Amino acid sequence: VQLQASGGGLVQAGGSLRLSCAASGRIFSSFATGWFRQVPGKEREFVGAITWIGDRIYYSDSVKGRFTISRDDTKTPVYLQMNSLKPEDTAVYYCAVRVRGGGMYYTANEDYDYWGQGTQVTVSS
């Protein structure tokens, strides 16, 4: 499975961006797609996740109410709509897929099996 995150860029504070996570290769049902972000010198942190069929979506407290994860169906990309962006949202954003079963909420890096290479989001003040 190859993952491609795209849609990053430079935006002013208060603006919006929409990231996409597209999967290719040997596609099979996964349990969840997650979004993470990382700034230099810090650990990669959880942003939010959506289950394969979209019945459960959850976010970190830092983005709740501003970011929205969605997908139209299981064959389309997973989107991360980011509104009311703040300079502290600046980071490289990654999407990841979990294909293992078990568990309920997947918020740790080790919960995921495949990762994309990331897309840079820069929010200017």
C-alpha positions in Angstrom: 0.0 0.0 0.0 1.3 3.4 -0.9 -0.1 6.5 0.6 0.1 10.0 -0.8 -0.7 13.1 1.3 -1.2 16.3 -0.7 -2.8 19.7 -0.4 -0.4 21.4 1.9 0.9 24.9 1.4 1.2 28.4 2.8 -1.8 30.1 4.3 -2.4 33.1 6.6 -3.7 32.6 10.1 -7.5 32.2 10.0 -7.4 30.6 6.6 -8.2 27.1 5.4 -6.6 24.2 3.6 -7.8 20.8 2.6 -5.4 17.8 2.7 -6.0 14.6 0.8 -4.8 11.1 1.5 -4.9 8.8 -1.4 -4.1 5.1 -1.3 -2.8 3.0 -4.1 -1.3 -0.5 -4.6 -2.7 -3.5 -3.0 -5.9 -2.1 -1.5 -7.9 -4.0 1.0 -10.1 -3.0 3.8 -8.4 -1.1 6.6 -9.6 -0.3 10.0 -8.7 3.3 10.1 -7.0 6.2 8.4 -5.2 8.6 10.7 -3.7 12.1 10.3 -0.6 13.1 12.2 1.7 16.1 12.2 5.2 16.8 13.1 7.4 19.8 13.7 11.2 19.7 13.8 12.5 18.5 17.2 9.1 17.2 18.3 7.4 13.8 18.1 4.8 13.2 15.5 1.4 13.9 17.1 -2.0 12.6 16.5 -4.5 14.9 14.7 -7.5 12.8 14.0 -8.7 9.5 12.5 -11.6 8.0 10.7 -12.7 4.3 10.5 -12.8 2.5 7.2 -16.6 3.0 6.9 -16.6 6.4 8.5 -18.7 5.4 11.5 -16.3 6.8 14.0 -14.3 10.0 13.7 -12.2 11.5 16.5 -9.7 14.4 16.9 -7.1 15.6 19.2 -8.2 18.4 21.6 -5.9 20.9 19.8 -7.8 20.7 16.5 -11.3 19.7 17.6 -13.9 22.1 16.2 -11.5 23.4 13.6 -10.5 20.3 11.6 -12.8 17.8 9.9 -12.0 14.4 8.6 -14.2 12.9 5.9 -14.4 10.5 3.0 -17.1 10.0 0.4 -16.8 6.2 0.3 -14.1 3.5 0.9 -12.7 4.0 -2.6 -12.1 7.8 -2.4 -9.4 9.7 -0.6 -9.6 10.7 3.0 -9.7 14.4 3.5 -8.6 16.7 6.3 -10.4 20.0 6.1 -8.5 22.5 8.2 -10.2 25.8 9.1 -9.3 28.7 11.4 -5.7 27.7 11.0 -3.2 29.0 13.6 0.6 29.5 13.3 0.9 26.6 15.8 -0.7 24.3 13.2 2.4 24.7 11.1 3.9 21.2 10.6 4.4 18.4 8.1 1.2 16.5 8.0 1.1 12.7 7.5 -1.6 10.2 6.8 -1.4 6.6 7.9 -3.5 3.5 7.6 -4.1 0.8 10.1 -4.9 -2.7 8.6 -4.8 -4.7 11.8 -7.9 -5.4 13.8 -8.5 -4.9 17.5 -8.8 -1.9 19.6 -11.2 1.0 19.4 -9.3 4.3 19.1 -6.0 4.6 17.3 -4.1 7.7 18.4 -0.5 6.4 18.6 2.1 6.2 15.9 2.5 2.5 16.5 -1.2 1.9 15.9 -0.7 2.4 12.2 0.9 0.2 9.6 1.5 2.3 6.5 2.5 5.9 6.2 2.6 8.5 3.5 5.6 10.9 3.1 3.9 14.0 4.4 2.9 17.4 3.1 4.0 20.7 4.5 1.5 23.1 6.0 2.7 26.6 6.9 0.5 29.1 8.7 1.8 32.6 8.8 0.8 35.1 11.5 
